[in-house]
């Protein structure tokens, strides 16, 4: 009995001595014992700029990325990104996004708090680095023209830009920053009409800034109002209803014309009032004819040409009479009779 008790006590003593060592060895195999490593990296290439971080809010501890930090086991620290925007020699700029770890967001804030340092975070074989992610951007400029290639005024109210990962709606077109990837202008709203883009337009910002001209379904149009004899009518009131269901009123000039400028997609209607009388409504299409002629059933008679014909006949008759008279007067006298 005594031998058994002695053996048990001996076994317990050995366990107290060796089990902690065994546990320490197991922990050391998977993590770090005294000093732990953490690599902080960035998505900004060194050739385009340097990202700086501050350690533990200490202005004297500033490091460029990438950098591998050495921390005591079982401690926790902070890293704060100091520059949120970088301009690259290529014309690109980098804008702060988030801290990521193992391809997942760690924190969206500039300051990240490390995990309690029980493991190394340096590469794919361990916990992996922490990366300050920046979005690369280039500038774009959009200009607009009508179907005839002429500069379009006003510009569209808005356009839709789409990439493989996002879609934005914007009304800013000059020197604007956008993610460095391939974009497409997929839609445009012009003069209240949302279907004003005849075809998608590519905008490649994957490697450099870019400017593109976007054609809008806008057609130059004018209306000419004439009477039955094709004489221009001045002062006629013309109300135009466009494809976007908006209306504008015009008055014809001394040439019988109203200039509509560019109209969306082509079709429109023209309602004419002249001398207080409703002359009717005409359907026109600027995509077919830039100038539409509207003939009113007013003005002009056939009396003027008839009067002119009578006058001409009278003149010709008088002229013929004078010629005959002149011939008769000049006729040679007959020789005298003997």
C-alpha positions in Angstrom: 0.0 0.0 0.0 2.8 2.4 0.9 4.6 1.5 -2.3 1.5 2.3 -4.3 1.0 5.7 -2.6 4.7 6.5 -3.1 4.5 5.7 -6.8 1.4 7.9 -7.2 3.1 10.8 -5.6 6.1 10.4 -7.8 4.0 10.3 -10.9 2.1 13.5 -9.8 5.4 15.3 -9.2 6.7 14.3 -12.6 3.5 15.5 -14.2 3.8 18.9 -12.6 7.3 19.2 -13.9 7.0 18.0 -17.5 3.5 18.7 -18.6 4.0 22.6 -18.7 7.1 22.1 -20.7 5.1 19.9 -23.1 2.4 22.6 -23.4 5.0 25.3 -24.1 6.6 23.2 -26.8 3.2 22.6 -28.4 2.5 26.4 -28.3 5.9 27.2 -29.7 5.3 24.8 -32.7 2.1 26.7 -33.8 2.9 30.3 -32.6 5.7 32.3 -31.1 7.3 32.2 -27.6 8.9 35.5 -26.9 9.0 37.6 -30.1 6.2 37.5 -32.7 6.5 38.8 -36.3 3.8 40.8 -38.1 4.3 42.0 -41.7 2.4 45.1 -42.8 2.1 45.5 -46.6 0.3 47.7 -49.1 -1.3 47.4 -52.6 0.6 50.5 -53.7 3.7 49.5 -55.8 6.9 51.1 -54.6 7.4 52.7 -58.0 4.1 54.6 -57.6 4.6 55.8 -54.0 5.4 55.1 -50.4 2.8 54.4 -47.7 3.7 55.3 -44.2 2.3 53.9 -40.9 2.6 55.0 -37.4 3.1 52.4 -34.6 1.1 52.7 -31.4 0.2 56.4 -32.0 3.9 57.3 -31.5 4.9 60.0 -33.9 8.5 58.9 -33.5 7.7 55.4 -34.8 6.9 55.8 -38.4 7.6 53.1 -41.0 7.3 52.8 -44.7 5.4 49.7 -46.1 6.1 46.9 -46.5 7.6 46.4 -43.0 7.9 43.5 -40.7 7.4 44.3 -37.0 8.7 42.4 -34.0 6.3 42.4 -31.0 6.5 40.7 -27.6 4.3 37.7 -27.2 0.9 38.3 -25.8 0.9 42.0 -26.6 -1.4 44.1 -28.9 -0.6 47.1 -31.0 -2.0 49.7 -33.5 -0.8 50.7 -37.0 -2.2 53.9 -38.5 -1.9 54.8 -42.2 -0.6 58.4 -42.5 -1.2 59.2 -46.2 -4.7 58.6 -47.5 -4.0 59.7 -51.1 -0.9 59.2 -53.2 -0.2 60.6 -56.7 1.9 58.4 -59.0 4.2 59.4 -61.8 2.0 57.5 -64.2 -0.8 60.0 -63.6 -2.7 57.5 -61.4 -3.7 58.2 -57.9 -4.2 55.8 -55.0 -7.0 56.4 -52.5 -7.3 54.7 -49.1 -9.8 51.9 -48.9 -9.3 49.4 -46.0 -7.0 47.1 -44.0 -7.3 43.5 -45.2 -6.1 40.2 -43.9 -6.4 36.8 -45.6 -8.3 38.7 -48.4 -11.0 39.8 -46.0 -11.6 43.2 -44.5 -9.9 43.7 -41.1 -11.1 47.2 -40.6 -12.1 50.1 -42.9 -10.4 52.7 -40.6 -6.9 54.1 -41.1 -5.9 52.7 -37.7 -5.9 48.9 -37.3 -5.5 47.0 -34.1 -3.4 43.9 -34.3 -4.6 40.6 -32.8 -3.0 39.6 -29.5 0.4 38.5 -30.7 0.5 34.7 -30.0 1.3 33.8 -33.6 3.4 35.2 -36.5 1.7 37.0 -39.3 4.2 37.2 -42.1 3.3 34.9 -45.0 1.0 32.2 -46.4 2.6 29.5 -44.2 1.4 31.3 -41.0 -1.3 33.9 -40.2 -0.4 36.0 -43.3 0.4 39.7 -43.5 -2.0 42.7 -42.9 -2.3 44.8 -46.1 -3.2 48.5 -46.4 -5.5 48.4 -49.5 -5.7 51.5 -51.8 -7.9 51.9 -54.8 -6.0 52.9 -58.0 -7.7 55.5 -60.1 -7.3 57.4 -63.3 -9.0 60.5 -64.7 -11.6 60.6 -67.4 -13.2 63.3 -69.5 -16.4 62.8 -71.5 -17.5 65.1 -74.3 -20.7 64.9 -76.2 -21.8 65.4 -79.8 -25.0 65.0 -81.9 -25.4 62.5 -84.7 -23.9 65.0 -87.1 -20.7 65.2 -85.1 -21.4 68.7 -83.8 -20.8 69.7 -80.2 -23.9 69.1 -78.1 -25.3 71.8 -75.8 -26.5 71.3 -73.2 -24.6 68.2 -72.0 -26.7 65.2 -70.8 -28.2 65.5 -67.4 -26.5 62.3 -66.3 -24.8 59.2 -67.7 -24.4 55.7 -66.3 -20.9 54.2 -66.2 -20.5 50.4 -65.6 -17.6 48.1 -65.0 -17.3 44.5 -64.1 -17.7 45.2 -60.4 -19.7 48.5 -60.1 -22.1 50.9 -61.7 -22.3 54.7 -61.1 -24.5 57.5 -62.3 -22.7 60.8 -62.7 -23.3 64.3 -64.1 -19.6 65.3 -63.8 -17.7 64.8 -67.0 -14.4 66.7 -66.9 -11.2 65.5 -65.1 -13.0 63.1 -62.8 -11.3 60.2 -61.0 -12.5 56.6 -61.4 -11.2 53.2 -60.6 -8.5 52.0 -62.9 -10.4 49.4 -64.9 -12.4 49.2 -68.1 -15.7 51.1 -68.0 -18.6 51.5 -70.4 -21.0 54.4 -70.9 -24.3 52.4 -70.9 -27.0 55.1 -70.6 -27.5 58.8 -71.0 -30.3 61.1 -70.1 -30.5 64.2 -72.3 -33.2 66.9 -72.4 -35.3 64.6 -70.1 -35.1 61.6 -72.4 -33.5 58.6 -70.8 -32.9 56.6 -74.0 -30.6 59.1 -75.5 -27.6 56.8 -76.1 -27.7 55.0 -79.4 -24.9 52.6 -78.5 -22.6 51.8 -75.5 -19.2 53.7 -75.5 -16.0 52.1 -74.1 -13.9 54.0 -71.5 -10.6 52.2 -70.8 -9.0 53.5 -67.6 -7.1 50.3 -66.9 -3.6 51.8 -67.6 -4.0 55.5 -68.2 -6.4 58.5 -68.1 -8.7 58.7 -71.0 -11.1 61.1 -72.9 -13.9 59.9 -75.1 -16.5 61.5 -77.3 -20.0 60.2 -76.7 -22.6 60.4 -79.5 -26.1 61.3 -78.3 -29.3 60.7 -80.3 -29.7 64.4 -80.9 -30.7 65.8 -84.3 -30.5 69.4 -85.6 -33.9 70.5 -86.6 -35.8 73.5 -88.0 -39.3 74.2 -89.2 -40.3 76.4 -92.2 -43.9 77.6 -92.5 -45.1 78.7 -96.0 -48.4 79.5 -97.7 -50.0 77.7 -100.6 -47.7 79.4 -103.0 -44.6 78.5 -101.0 -44.2 82.1 -99.7 -42.7 82.2 -96.2 -45.1 83.1 -93.4 -43.8 85.4 -90.7 -45.3 85.6 -87.2 -46.9 82.1 -87.1 -46.9 80.5 -83.6 -45.4 77.0 -83.6 -45.6 74.8 -80.5 -43.2 71.9 -80.6 -43.7 68.7 -78.6 -40.5 66.6 -78.3 -40.1 62.9 -77.8 -39.7 63.5 -74.0 -43.2 65.0 -73.9 -41.9 68.5 -73.2 -43.2 71.6 -75.1 -41.6 74.8 -76.4 -43.3 77.6 -78.4 -41.6 79.5 -81.2 -42.5 82.3 -83.6 -41.5 82.2 -87.3 -39.1 84.8 -88.6 -39.3 86.8 -91.8 -38.1 83.7 -93.6 -40.9 81.6 -92.1 -38.3 79.7 -90.0 -38.0 78.5 -86.4 -34.7 77.0 -85.3 -35.2 74.1 -82.9 -31.6 73.3 -82.3 -31.0 69.7 -81.4 -34.0 67.5 -80.6 -33.9 64.1 -78.8 -34.0 61.0 -81.0 -35.7 62.8 -84.0 -39.5 62.6 -83.8 -41.5 65.7 -82.7 -44.8 67.3 -83.5 -45.5 70.9 -84.6 -48.8 72.7 -83.8 -49.3 75.9 -85.8 -51.4 79.0 -85.0 -51.6 81.8 -87.6 -53.7 85.0 -87.3 -55.6 83.5 -84.4 -56.6 80.4 -86.4 -55.6 76.8 -85.5 -53.8 75.5 -88.6 -53.4 71.9 -87.3 -50.6 69.6 -86.0 -47.9 68.0 -88.1 -45.7 65.0 -87.2 -42.1 65.4 -88.2 -38.8 63.5 -87.7 -35.4 65.3 -87.6 -33.6 62.0 -88.2 -35.2 62.0 -91.7 -35.2 65.7 -92.6 -33.3 68.4 -90.8 -35.7 71.1 -92.2 -39.4 70.3 -92.2 -41.7 72.5 -94.4 -45.2 73.0 -93.2 -47.7 74.4 -95.8 -50.7 76.3 -94.6 -53.9 76.6 -96.6 -53.7 80.4 -96.5 -52.6 83.3 -98.8 -52.0 83.4 -102.5 -54.5 83.5 -105.4 -54.4 82.9 -109.1 -55.7 86.4 -110.0 -52.2 87.9 -110.2 -50.9 85.6 -112.9 -54.1 86.2 -115.0 -53.8 89.9 -114.8 -50.2 89.7 -115.8 -51.1 87.6 -118.8 -53.7 90.2 -120.0 -51.2 93.0 -119.6 -48.6 91.1 -121.6 -51.1 90.3 -124.4 -52.1 94.0 -124.6 -48.5 95.0 -124.8 -47.8 92.5 -127.6 -50.9 93.6 -129.5 -49.8 97.3 -129.4 -46.3 96.4 -130.4 -47.6 94.4 -133.4 -49.9 97.2 -134.5 -47.0 99.7 -134.4 -44.8 97.4 -136.5 -47.5 97.0 -139.1 -48.0 100.7 -139.2 -44.3 101.3 -139.7 -44.2 98.9 -142.5 -47.1 100.5 -144.3 -45.6 104.0 -144.0 -42.3 102.9 -145.4 -43.8 101.1 -148.4 -42.3 102.4 -151.7 -44.5 104.8 -153.7 -45.7 103.4 -157.1 -44.1 104.8 -160.3 -45.9 107.7 -162.0 -48.3 106.9 -164.9 -47.4 108.2 -168.3 
